[in-house]
Amino acid sequence: MVALKAEYGVRSAVRWHVVPDLDGAALCRRLLSPIAEMRPIADMTQDGIEPGQLCQPCLAAYEDGVTTVDAWSETVAETD
Ligand SMILES: [Zn+2]
């Protein structure tokens, strides 16, 4: 199940990552806190989350149809 997961930065800024595995890394390979806030993936395309708060590598991977970290790694390797 793909979902969005929050990463909290300084000054309470939030960045939302796409996580294909709720206990694993985001598509950009960043490891997020297991207790970070989650949102449904649909919030990414609806009005839920501002575009500036989305992780761009995660967004690009997801729009390419990548929904697993392994597939994303292969995509990166291919473009090398
Ligand atoms: Zn990300």
PDB file of the backbone (N, CA, C, O) and the ligand in Angstrom, with CONECT records:
HET     ZN  A 101       1
ATOM      1  N   MET A   1       0.839  -1.195   0.000  1.00  0.00           N
ATOM      2  CA  MET A   1       0.000   0.000   0.000  1.00  0.00           C
ATOM      3  C   MET A   1       0.874   1.244   0.000  1.00  0.00           C
ATOM      4  O   MET A   1       1.715   1.425   0.880  1.00  0.00           O
ATOM      5  N   VAL A   2       0.674   2.071  -0.962  1.00  0.00           N
ATOM      6  CA  VAL A   2       1.435   3.309  -1.070  1.00  0.00           C
ATOM      7  C   VAL A   2       0.724   4.397  -0.269  1.00  0.00           C
ATOM      8  O   VAL A   2      -0.499   4.524  -0.316  1.00  0.00           O
ATOM      9  N   ALA A   3       1.499   5.161   0.450  1.00  0.00           N
ATOM     10  CA  ALA A   3       0.931   6.252   1.229  1.00  0.00           C
ATOM     11  C   ALA A   3       1.934   7.391   1.291  1.00  0.00           C
ATOM     12  O   ALA A   3       3.048   7.295   0.777  1.00  0.00           O
ATOM     13  N   LEU A   4       1.514   8.456   1.924  1.00  0.00           N
ATOM     14  CA  LEU A   4       2.400   9.595   2.131  1.00  0.00           C
ATOM     15  C   LEU A   4       2.822   9.631   3.587  1.00  0.00           C
ATOM     16  O   LEU A   4       2.028   9.339   4.482  1.00  0.00           O
ATOM     17  N   LYS A   5       4.068   9.988   3.816  1.00  0.00           N
ATOM     18  CA  LYS A   5       4.565  10.026   5.177  1.00  0.00           C
ATOM     19  C   LYS A   5       5.331  11.317   5.406  1.00  0.00           C
ATOM     20  O   LYS A   5       6.052  11.791   4.528  1.00  0.00           O
ATOM     21  N   ALA A   6       5.169  11.870   6.579  1.00  0.00           N
ATOM     22  CA  ALA A   6       5.736  13.185   6.865  1.00  0.00           C
ATOM     23  C   ALA A   6       7.165  13.090   7.361  1.00  0.00           C
ATOM     24  O   ALA A   6       7.538  12.173   8.093  1.00  0.00           O
ATOM     25  N   GLU A   7       7.949  14.063   6.941  1.00  0.00           N
ATOM     26  CA  GLU A   7       9.267  14.272   7.521  1.00  0.00           C
ATOM     27  C   GLU A   7       9.268  15.687   8.094  1.00  0.00           C
ATOM     28  O   GLU A   7       8.959  16.655   7.399  1.00  0.00           O
ATOM     29  N   TYR A   8       9.618  15.784   9.359  1.00  0.00           N
ATOM     30  CA  TYR A   8       9.573  17.082  10.015  1.00  0.00           C
ATOM     31  C   TYR A   8      10.958  17.707  10.021  1.00  0.00           C
ATOM     32  O   TYR A   8      11.922  17.125  10.519  1.00  0.00           O
ATOM     33  N   GLY A   9      11.032  18.887   9.465  1.00  0.00           N
ATOM     34  CA  GLY A   9      12.312  19.578   9.447  1.00  0.00           C
ATOM     35  C   GLY A   9      12.340  20.680  10.481  1.00  0.00           C
ATOM     36  O   GLY A   9      11.513  20.733  11.391  1.00  0.00           O
ATOM     37  N   VAL A  10      13.300  21.545  10.321  1.00  0.00           N
ATOM     38  CA  VAL A  10      13.404  22.670  11.243  1.00  0.00           C
ATOM     39  C   VAL A  10      12.239  23.634  11.017  1.00  0.00           C
ATOM     40  O   VAL A  10      11.621  23.628   9.952  1.00  0.00           O
ATOM     41  N   ARG A  11      11.950  24.443  12.001  1.00  0.00           N
ATOM     42  CA  ARG A  11      10.879  25.444  11.924  1.00  0.00           C
ATOM     43  C   ARG A  11       9.546  24.826  11.536  1.00  0.00           C
ATOM     44  O   ARG A  11       8.728  25.457  10.867  1.00  0.00           O
ATOM     45  N   SER A  12       9.337  23.600  11.957  1.00  0.00           N
ATOM     46  CA  SER A  12       8.063  22.909  11.773  1.00  0.00           C
ATOM     47  C   SER A  12       7.665  22.737  10.316  1.00  0.00           C
ATOM     48  O   SER A  12       6.498  22.475  10.025  1.00  0.00           O
ATOM     49  N   ALA A  13       8.612  22.880   9.397  1.00  0.00           N
ATOM     50  CA  ALA A  13       8.314  22.609   7.996  1.00  0.00           C
ATOM     51  C   ALA A  13       8.105  21.107   7.813  1.00  0.00           C
ATOM     52  O   ALA A  13       8.807  20.292   8.411  1.00  0.00           O
ATOM     53  N   VAL A  14       7.146  20.762   6.990  1.00  0.00           N
ATOM     54  CA  VAL A  14       6.852  19.353   6.748  1.00  0.00           C
ATOM     55  C   VAL A  14       7.124  19.030   5.291  1.00  0.00           C
ATOM     56  O   VAL A  14       6.770  19.804   4.401  1.00  0.00           O
ATOM     57  N   ARG A  15       7.748  17.895   5.046  1.00  0.00           N
ATOM     58  CA  ARG A  15       7.891  17.396   3.682  1.00  0.00           C
ATOM     59  C   ARG A  15       7.229  16.033   3.626  1.00  0.00           C
ATOM     60  O   ARG A  15       7.421  15.196   4.508  1.00  0.00           O
ATOM     61  N   TRP A  16       6.448  15.822   2.578  1.00  0.00           N
ATOM     62  CA  TRP A  16       5.720  14.559   2.431  1.00  0.00           C
ATOM     63  C   TRP A  16       6.415  13.671   1.419  1.00  0.00           C
ATOM     64  O   TRP A  16       6.691  14.077   0.290  1.00  0.00           O
ATOM     65  N   HIS A  17       6.695  12.439   1.852  1.00  0.00           N
ATOM     66  CA  HIS A  17       7.352  11.454   1.003  1.00  0.00           C
ATOM     67  C   HIS A  17       6.364  10.365   0.621  1.00  0.00           C
ATOM     68  O   HIS A  17       5.387  10.119   1.328  1.00  0.00           O
ATOM     69  N   VAL A  18       6.630   9.720  -0.500  1.00  0.00           N
ATOM     70  CA  VAL A  18       5.832   8.573  -0.925  1.00  0.00           C
ATOM     71  C   VAL A  18       6.492   7.312  -0.362  1.00  0.00           C
ATOM     72  O   VAL A  18       7.656   7.029  -0.644  1.00  0.00           O
ATOM     73  N   VAL A  19       5.739   6.570   0.426  1.00  0.00           N
ATOM     74  CA  VAL A  19       6.275   5.341   1.017  1.00  0.00           C
ATOM     75  C   VAL A  19       5.481   4.136   0.520  1.00  0.00           C
ATOM     76  O   VAL A  19       4.286   4.025   0.794  1.00  0.00           O
ATOM     77  N   PRO A  20       6.136   3.235  -0.207  1.00  0.00           N
ATOM     78  CA  PRO A  20       5.455   2.040  -0.713  1.00  0.00           C
ATOM     79  C   PRO A  20       5.265   0.985   0.374  1.00  0.00           C
ATOM     80  O   PRO A  20       4.361   0.153   0.296  1.00  0.00           O
ATOM     81  N   ASP A  21       6.107   1.029   1.363  1.00  0.00           N
ATOM     82  CA  ASP A  21       6.068   0.052   2.442  1.00  0.00           C
ATOM     83  C   ASP A  21       6.046   0.848   3.747  1.00  0.00           C
ATOM     84  O   ASP A  21       6.961   1.621   4.033  1.00  0.00           O
ATOM     85  N   LEU A  22       5.008   0.650   4.516  1.00  0.00           N
ATOM     86  CA  LEU A  22       4.798   1.531   5.662  1.00  0.00           C
ATOM     87  C   LEU A  22       5.930   1.472   6.676  1.00  0.00           C
ATOM     88  O   LEU A  22       6.120   2.417   7.441  1.00  0.00           O
ATOM     89  N   ASP A  23       6.669   0.401   6.695  1.00  0.00           N
ATOM     90  CA  ASP A  23       7.760   0.281   7.658  1.00  0.00           C
ATOM     91  C   ASP A  23       9.114   0.543   7.020  1.00  0.00           C
ATOM     92  O   ASP A  23      10.149   0.448   7.680  1.00  0.00           O
ATOM     93  N   GLY A  24       9.105   0.874   5.735  1.00  0.00           N
ATOM     94  CA  GLY A  24      10.380   0.986   5.025  1.00  0.00           C
ATOM     95  C   GLY A  24      10.690   2.400   4.607  1.00  0.00           C
ATOM     96  O   GLY A  24      10.145   3.365   5.141  1.00  0.00           O
ATOM     97  N   ALA A  25      11.575   2.500   3.646  1.00  0.00           N
ATOM     98  CA  ALA A  25      12.051   3.792   3.178  1.00  0.00           C
ATOM     99  C   ALA A  25      11.076   4.399   2.173  1.00  0.00           C
ATOM    100  O   ALA A  25      10.259   3.706   1.567  1.00  0.00           O
ATOM    101  N   ALA A  26      11.190   5.696   2.021  1.00  0.00           N
ATOM    102  CA  ALA A  26      10.438   6.390   0.979  1.00  0.00           C
ATOM    103  C   ALA A  26      11.052   6.090  -0.384  1.00  0.00           C
ATOM    104  O   ALA A  26      12.142   5.524  -0.467  1.00  0.00           O
ATOM    105  N   LEU A  27      10.353   6.468  -1.448  1.00  0.00           N
ATOM    106  CA  LEU A  27      10.869   6.220  -2.797  1.00  0.00           C
ATOM    107  C   LEU A  27      12.201   6.927  -3.034  1.00  0.00           C
ATOM    108  O   LEU A  27      12.999   6.474  -3.855  1.00  0.00           O
ATOM    109  N   CYS A  28      12.446   8.004  -2.347  1.00  0.00           N
ATOM    110  CA  CYS A  28      13.726   8.696  -2.479  1.00  0.00           C
ATOM    111  C   CYS A  28      14.788   8.062  -1.584  1.00  0.00           C
ATOM    112  O   CYS A  28      15.898   8.579  -1.452  1.00  0.00           O
ATOM    113  N   ARG A  29      14.429   6.935  -0.973  1.00  0.00           N
ATOM    114  CA  ARG A  29      15.329   6.127  -0.139  1.00  0.00           C
ATOM    115  C   ARG A  29      15.563   6.728   1.231  1.00  0.00           C
ATOM    116  O   ARG A  29      16.393   6.226   1.989  1.00  0.00           O
ATOM    117  N   ARG A  30      14.859   7.780   1.562  1.00  0.00           N
ATOM    118  CA  ARG A  30      15.015   8.362   2.884  1.00  0.00           C
ATOM    119  C   ARG A  30      14.248   7.515   3.898  1.00  0.00           C
ATOM    120  O   ARG A  30      13.108   7.119   3.655  1.00  0.00           O
ATOM    121  N   LEU A  31      14.872   7.248   5.010  1.00  0.00           N
ATOM    122  CA  LEU A  31      14.207   6.505   6.072  1.00  0.00           C
ATOM    123  C   LEU A  31      13.472   7.493   6.971  1.00  0.00           C
ATOM    124  O   LEU A  31      14.032   8.493   7.420  1.00  0.00           O
ATOM    125  N   LEU A  32      12.212   7.186   7.217  1.00  0.00           N
ATOM    126  CA  LEU A  32      11.390   8.102   7.994  1.00  0.00           C
ATOM    127  C   LEU A  32      10.997   7.465   9.319  1.00  0.00           C
ATOM    128  O   LEU A  32      11.015   6.244   9.476  1.00  0.00           O
ATOM    129  N   SER A  33      10.650   8.306  10.243  1.00  0.00           N
ATOM    130  CA  SER A  33      10.247   7.810  11.552  1.00  0.00           C
ATOM    131  C   SER A  33       9.028   6.902  11.438  1.00  0.00           C
ATOM    132  O   SER A  33       8.080   7.221  10.721  1.00  0.00           O
ATOM    133  N   PRO A  34       9.050   5.770  12.144  1.00  0.00           N
ATOM    134  CA  PRO A  34       7.891   4.876  12.103  1.00  0.00           C
ATOM    135  C   PRO A  34       6.641   5.512  12.684  1.00  0.00           C
ATOM    136  O   PRO A  34       5.530   5.054  12.418  1.00  0.00           O
ATOM    137  N   ILE A  35       6.813   6.559  13.472  1.00  0.00           N
ATOM    138  CA  ILE A  35       5.637   7.191  14.074  1.00  0.00           C
ATOM    139  C   ILE A  35       5.263   8.494  13.384  1.00  0.00           C
ATOM    140  O   ILE A  35       4.424   9.249  13.876  1.00  0.00           O
ATOM    141  N   ALA A  36       5.891   8.754  12.237  1.00  0.00           N
ATOM    142  CA  ALA A  36       5.559   9.979  11.510  1.00  0.00           C
ATOM    143  C   ALA A  36       4.115   9.926  11.019  1.00  0.00           C
ATOM    144  O   ALA A  36       3.547   8.855  10.806  1.00  0.00           O
ATOM    145  N   GLU A  37       3.553  11.087  10.850  1.00  0.00           N
ATOM    146  CA  GLU A  37       2.172  11.188  10.391  1.00  0.00           C
ATOM    147  C   GLU A  37       2.029  10.610   8.979  1.00  0.00           C
ATOM    148  O   GLU A  37       2.914  10.774   8.139  1.00  0.00           O
ATOM    149  N   MET A  38       0.916   9.940   8.735  1.00  0.00           N
ATOM    150  CA  MET A  38       0.640   9.358   7.420  1.00  0.00           C
ATOM    151  C   MET A  38      -0.586  10.034   6.820  1.00  0.00           C
ATOM    152  O   MET A  38      -1.474  10.513   7.525  1.00  0.00           O
ATOM    153  N   ARG A  39      -0.600  10.053   5.495  1.00  0.00           N
ATOM    154  CA  ARG A  39      -1.807  10.509   4.790  1.00  0.00           C
ATOM    155  C   ARG A  39      -2.023   9.604   3.594  1.00  0.00           C
ATOM    156  O   ARG A  39      -1.069   9.024   3.075  1.00  0.00           O
ATOM    157  N   PRO A  40      -3.261   9.475   3.151  1.00  0.00           N
ATOM    158  CA  PRO A  40      -3.522   8.668   1.958  1.00  0.00           C
ATOM    159  C   PRO A  40      -2.858   9.275   0.735  1.00  0.00           C
ATOM    160  O   PRO A  40      -2.720  10.493   0.628  1.00  0.00           O
ATOM    161  N   ILE A  41      -2.446   8.409  -0.190  1.00  0.00           N
ATOM    162  CA  ILE A  41      -1.752   8.880  -1.380  1.00  0.00           C
ATOM    163  C   ILE A  41      -2.630   9.827  -2.190  1.00  0.00           C
ATOM    164  O   ILE A  41      -2.120  10.687  -2.909  1.00  0.00           O
ATOM    165  N   ALA A  42      -3.936   9.674  -2.078  1.00  0.00           N
ATOM    166  CA  ALA A  42      -4.851  10.529  -2.838  1.00  0.00           C
ATOM    167  C   ALA A  42      -4.699  11.997  -2.459  1.00  0.00           C
ATOM    168  O   ALA A  42      -5.017  12.883  -3.253  1.00  0.00           O
ATOM    169  N   ASP A  43      -4.213  12.254  -1.252  1.00  0.00           N
ATOM    170  CA  ASP A  43      -4.040  13.645  -0.842  1.00  0.00           C
ATOM    171  C   ASP A  43      -3.005  14.369  -1.684  1.00  0.00           C
ATOM    172  O   ASP A  43      -2.987  15.598  -1.741  1.00  0.00           O
ATOM    173  N   MET A  44      -2.145  13.601  -2.338  1.00  0.00           N
ATOM    174  CA  MET A  44      -1.111  14.214  -3.156  1.00  0.00           C
ATOM    175  C   MET A  44      -1.704  14.891  -4.393  1.00  0.00           C
ATOM    176  O   MET A  44      -1.221  15.933  -4.836  1.00  0.00           O
ATOM    177  N   THR A  45      -2.748  14.289  -4.934  1.00  0.00           N
ATOM    178  CA  THR A  45      -3.310  14.813  -6.172  1.00  0.00           C
ATOM    179  C   THR A  45      -4.572  15.635  -5.933  1.00  0.00           C
ATOM    180  O   THR A  45      -5.072  16.299  -6.841  1.00  0.00           O
ATOM    181  N   GLN A  46      -5.076  15.586  -4.717  1.00  0.00           N
ATOM    182  CA  GLN A  46      -6.217  16.430  -4.417  1.00  0.00           C
ATOM    183  C   GLN A  46      -5.718  17.700  -3.742  1.00  0.00           C
ATOM    184  O   GLN A  46      -4.559  18.075  -3.916  1.00  0.00           O
ATOM    185  N   ASP A  47      -6.554  18.351  -2.995  1.00  0.00           N
ATOM    186  CA  ASP A  47      -6.149  19.630  -2.425  1.00  0.00           C
ATOM    187  C   ASP A  47      -5.438  19.499  -1.088  1.00  0.00           C
ATOM    188  O   ASP A  47      -5.146  20.500  -0.433  1.00  0.00           O
ATOM    189  N   GLY A  48      -5.160  18.269  -0.685  1.00  0.00           N
ATOM    190  CA  GLY A  48      -4.676  18.060   0.668  1.00  0.00           C
ATOM    191  C   GLY A  48      -3.314  18.664   0.968  1.00  0.00           C
ATOM    192  O   GLY A  48      -3.113  19.237   2.038  1.00  0.00           O
ATOM    193  N   ILE A  49      -2.387  18.545   0.044  1.00  0.00           N
ATOM    194  CA  ILE A  49      -1.007  18.911   0.336  1.00  0.00           C
ATOM    195  C   ILE A  49      -0.501  19.902  -0.699  1.00  0.00           C
ATOM    196  O   ILE A  49      -0.691  19.707  -1.900  1.00  0.00           O
ATOM    197  N   GLU A  50       0.130  20.941  -0.244  1.00  0.00           N
ATOM    198  CA  GLU A  50       0.693  21.915  -1.176  1.00  0.00           C
ATOM    199  C   GLU A  50       1.841  21.285  -1.958  1.00  0.00           C
ATOM    200  O   GLU A  50       2.633  20.529  -1.394  1.00  0.00           O
ATOM    201  N   PRO A  51       1.939  21.588  -3.255  1.00  0.00           N
ATOM    202  CA  PRO A  51       3.013  21.012  -4.082  1.00  0.00           C
ATOM    203  C   PRO A  51       4.397  21.256  -3.490  1.00  0.00           C
ATOM    204  O   PRO A  51       5.275  20.401  -3.607  1.00  0.00           O
ATOM    205  N   GLY A  52       4.602  22.380  -2.872  1.00  0.00           N
ATOM    206  CA  GLY A  52       5.900  22.702  -2.298  1.00  0.00           C
ATOM    207  C   GLY A  52       6.275  21.833  -1.119  1.00  0.00           C
ATOM    208  O   GLY A  52       7.437  21.797  -0.715  1.00  0.00           O
ATOM    209  N   GLN A  53       5.299  21.130  -0.564  1.00  0.00           N
ATOM    210  CA  GLN A  53       5.577  20.280   0.584  1.00  0.00           C
ATOM    211  C   GLN A  53       5.845  18.839   0.179  1.00  0.00           C
ATOM    212  O   GLN A  53       6.139  18.003   1.033  1.00  0.00           O
ATOM    213  N   LEU A  54       5.747  18.538  -1.104  1.00  0.00           N
ATOM    214  CA  LEU A  54       5.996  17.174  -1.552  1.00  0.00           C
ATOM    215  C   LEU A  54       7.460  16.984  -1.894  1.00  0.00           C
ATOM    216  O   LEU A  54       8.095  17.867  -2.471  1.00  0.00           O
ATOM    217  N   CYS A  55       7.990  15.830  -1.536  1.00  0.00           N
ATOM    218  CA  CYS A  55       9.364  15.481  -1.889  1.00  0.00           C
ATOM    219  C   CYS A  55       9.429  15.264  -3.391  1.00  0.00           C
ATOM    220  O   CYS A  55       8.749  14.387  -3.926  1.00  0.00           O
ATOM    221  N   GLN A  56      10.242  16.057  -4.071  1.00  0.00           N
ATOM    222  CA  GLN A  56      10.269  15.997  -5.536  1.00  0.00           C
ATOM    223  C   GLN A  56      10.780  14.669  -6.083  1.00  0.00           C
ATOM    224  O   GLN A  56      10.187  14.148  -7.028  1.00  0.00           O
ATOM    225  N   PRO A  57      11.852  14.094  -5.535  1.00  0.00           N
ATOM    226  CA  PRO A  57      12.270  12.764  -6.024  1.00  0.00           C
ATOM    227  C   PRO A  57      11.183  11.717  -5.836  1.00  0.00           C
ATOM    228  O   PRO A  57      10.980  10.874  -6.711  1.00  0.00           O
ATOM    229  N   CYS A  58      10.495  11.757  -4.728  1.00  0.00           N
ATOM    230  CA  CYS A  58       9.401  10.811  -4.491  1.00  0.00           C
ATOM    231  C   CYS A  58       8.293  11.031  -5.513  1.00  0.00           C
ATOM    232  O   CYS A  58       7.763  10.076  -6.081  1.00  0.00           O
ATOM    233  N   LEU A  59       7.953  12.273  -5.737  1.00  0.00           N
ATOM    234  CA  LEU A  59       6.877  12.605  -6.665  1.00  0.00           C
ATOM    235  C   LEU A  59       7.231  12.150  -8.081  1.00  0.00           C
ATOM    236  O   LEU A  59       6.396  11.576  -8.780  1.00  0.00           O
ATOM    237  N   ALA A  60       8.462  12.406  -8.500  1.00  0.00           N
ATOM    238  CA  ALA A  60       8.891  12.027  -9.843  1.00  0.00           C
ATOM    239  C   ALA A  60       8.849  10.512 -10.009  1.00  0.00           C
ATOM    240  O   ALA A  60       8.410  10.007 -11.043  1.00  0.00           O
ATOM    241  N   ALA A  61       9.301   9.800  -9.003  1.00  0.00           N
ATOM    242  CA  ALA A  61       9.304   8.340  -9.076  1.00  0.00           C
ATOM    243  C   ALA A  61       7.875   7.812  -9.138  1.00  0.00           C
ATOM    244  O   ALA A  61       7.567   6.917  -9.924  1.00  0.00           O
ATOM    245  N   TYR A  62       7.023   8.367  -8.315  1.00  0.00           N
ATOM    246  CA  TYR A  62       5.648   7.899  -8.274  1.00  0.00           C
ATOM    247  C   TYR A  62       4.945   8.170  -9.603  1.00  0.00           C
ATOM    248  O   TYR A  62       4.183   7.333 -10.086  1.00  0.00           O
ATOM    249  N   GLU A  63       5.196   9.318 -10.183  1.00  0.00           N
ATOM    250  CA  GLU A  63       4.571   9.658 -11.464  1.00  0.00           C
ATOM    251  C   GLU A  63       5.093   8.781 -12.589  1.00  0.00           C
ATOM    252  O   GLU A  63       4.422   8.606 -13.605  1.00  0.00           O
ATOM    253  N   ASP A  64       6.294   8.226 -12.412  1.00  0.00           N
ATOM    254  CA  ASP A  64       6.843   7.275 -13.373  1.00  0.00           C
ATOM    255  C   ASP A  64       6.280   5.877 -13.165  1.00  0.00           C
ATOM    256  O   ASP A  64       6.622   4.950 -13.900  1.00  0.00           O
ATOM    257  N   GLY A  65       5.433   5.728 -12.182  1.00  0.00           N
ATOM    258  CA  GLY A  65       4.833   4.438 -11.924  1.00  0.00           C
ATOM    259  C   GLY A  65       5.648   3.568 -10.984  1.00  0.00           C
ATOM    260  O   GLY A  65       5.366   2.379 -10.834  1.00  0.00           O
ATOM    261  N   VAL A  66       6.632   4.139 -10.367  1.00  0.00           N
ATOM    262  CA  VAL A  66       7.452   3.378  -9.431  1.00  0.00           C
ATOM    263  C   VAL A  66       6.735   3.315  -8.082  1.00  0.00           C
ATOM    264  O   VAL A  66       6.389   4.339  -7.494  1.00  0.00           O
ATOM    265  N   THR A  67       6.525   2.097  -7.612  1.00  0.00           N
ATOM    266  CA  THR A  67       5.848   1.976  -6.328  1.00  0.00           C
ATOM    267  C   THR A  67       6.613   1.108  -5.345  1.00  0.00           C
ATOM    268  O   THR A  67       6.106   0.774  -4.274  1.00  0.00           O
ATOM    269  N   THR A  68       7.831   0.744  -5.711  1.00  0.00           N
ATOM    270  CA  THR A  68       8.667   0.053  -4.739  1.00  0.00           C
ATOM    271  C   THR A  68      10.063   0.658  -4.770  1.00  0.00           C
ATOM    272  O   THR A  68      10.513   1.166  -5.797  1.00  0.00           O
ATOM    273  N   VAL A  69      10.731   0.597  -3.640  1.00  0.00           N
ATOM    274  CA  VAL A  69      12.078   1.165  -3.579  1.00  0.00           C
ATOM    275  C   VAL A  69      13.013   0.399  -4.503  1.00  0.00           C
ATOM    276  O   VAL A  69      13.910   0.986  -5.108  1.00  0.00           O
ATOM    277  N   ASP A  70      12.806  -0.917  -4.616  1.00  0.00           N
ATOM    278  CA  ASP A  70      13.655  -1.728  -5.486  1.00  0.00           C
ATOM    279  C   ASP A  70      13.512  -1.297  -6.945  1.00  0.00           C
ATOM    280  O   ASP A  70      14.507  -1.169  -7.658  1.00  0.00           O
ATOM    281  N   ALA A  71      12.286  -1.078  -7.381  1.00  0.00           N
ATOM    282  CA  ALA A  71      12.065  -0.664  -8.763  1.00  0.00           C
ATOM    283  C   ALA A  71      12.695   0.696  -9.022  1.00  0.00           C
ATOM    284  O   ALA A  71      13.229   0.955 -10.100  1.00  0.00           O
ATOM    285  N   TRP A  72      12.626   1.538  -8.041  1.00  0.00           N
ATOM    286  CA  TRP A  72      13.218   2.879  -8.154  1.00  0.00           C
ATOM    287  C   TRP A  72      14.729   2.751  -8.308  1.00  0.00           C
ATOM    288  O   TRP A  72      15.333   3.461  -9.112  1.00  0.00           O
ATOM    289  N   SER A  73      15.338   1.858  -7.551  1.00  0.00           N
ATOM    290  CA  SER A  73      16.782   1.655  -7.660  1.00  0.00           C
ATOM    291  C   SER A  73      17.154   1.210  -9.065  1.00  0.00           C
ATOM    292  O   SER A  73      18.150   1.665  -9.628  1.00  0.00           O
ATOM    293  N   GLU A  74      16.345   0.316  -9.627  1.00  0.00           N
ATOM    294  CA  GLU A  74      16.621  -0.157 -10.987  1.00  0.00           C
ATOM    295  C   GLU A  74      16.499   0.982 -11.990  1.00  0.00           C
ATOM    296  O   GLU A  74      17.282   1.084 -12.934  1.00  0.00           O
ATOM    297  N   THR A  75      15.509   1.833 -11.773  1.00  0.00           N
ATOM    298  CA  THR A  75      15.330   2.971 -12.669  1.00  0.00           C
ATOM    299  C   THR A  75      16.553   3.878 -12.622  1.00  0.00           C
ATOM    300  O   THR A  75      17.024   4.348 -13.657  1.00  0.00           O
ATOM    301  N   VAL A  76      17.057   4.117 -11.439  1.00  0.00           N
ATOM    302  CA  VAL A  76      18.233   4.964 -11.285  1.00  0.00           C
ATOM    303  C   VAL A  76      19.428   4.317 -11.973  1.00  0.00           C
ATOM    304  O   VAL A  76      20.205   4.997 -12.643  1.00  0.00           O
ATOM    305  N   ALA A  77      19.576   3.005 -11.808  1.00  0.00           N
ATOM    306  CA  ALA A  77      20.702   2.306 -12.396  1.00  0.00           C
ATOM    307  C   ALA A  77      20.649   2.384 -13.927  1.00  0.00           C
ATOM    308  O   ALA A  77      21.673   2.541 -14.592  1.00  0.00           O
ATOM    309  N   GLU A  78      19.436   2.271 -14.464  1.00  0.00           N
ATOM    310  CA  GLU A  78      19.287   2.293 -15.913  1.00  0.00           C
ATOM    311  C   GLU A  78      19.673   3.639 -16.505  1.00  0.00           C
ATOM    312  O   GLU A  78      20.196   3.701 -17.618  1.00  0.00           O
ATOM    313  N   THR A  79      19.425   4.699 -15.785  1.00  0.00           N
ATOM    314  CA  THR A  79      19.707   6.023 -16.321  1.00  0.00           C
ATOM    315  C   THR A  79      21.145   6.443 -16.063  1.00  0.00           C
ATOM    316  O   THR A  79      21.546   7.547 -16.430  1.00  0.00           O
ATOM    317  N   ASP A  80      21.902   5.593 -15.451  1.00  0.00           N
ATOM    318  CA  ASP A  80      23.294   5.904 -15.149  1.00  0.00           C
ATOM    319  C   ASP A  80      24.131   5.985 -16.420  1.00  0.00           C
ATOM    320  O   ASP A  80      25.333   6.240 -16.352  1.00  0.00           O
TER     321      ASP A  80
HETATM  322 ZN    ZN A 101      11.059  11.472  -0.619  1.00  0.00          ZN2+
END
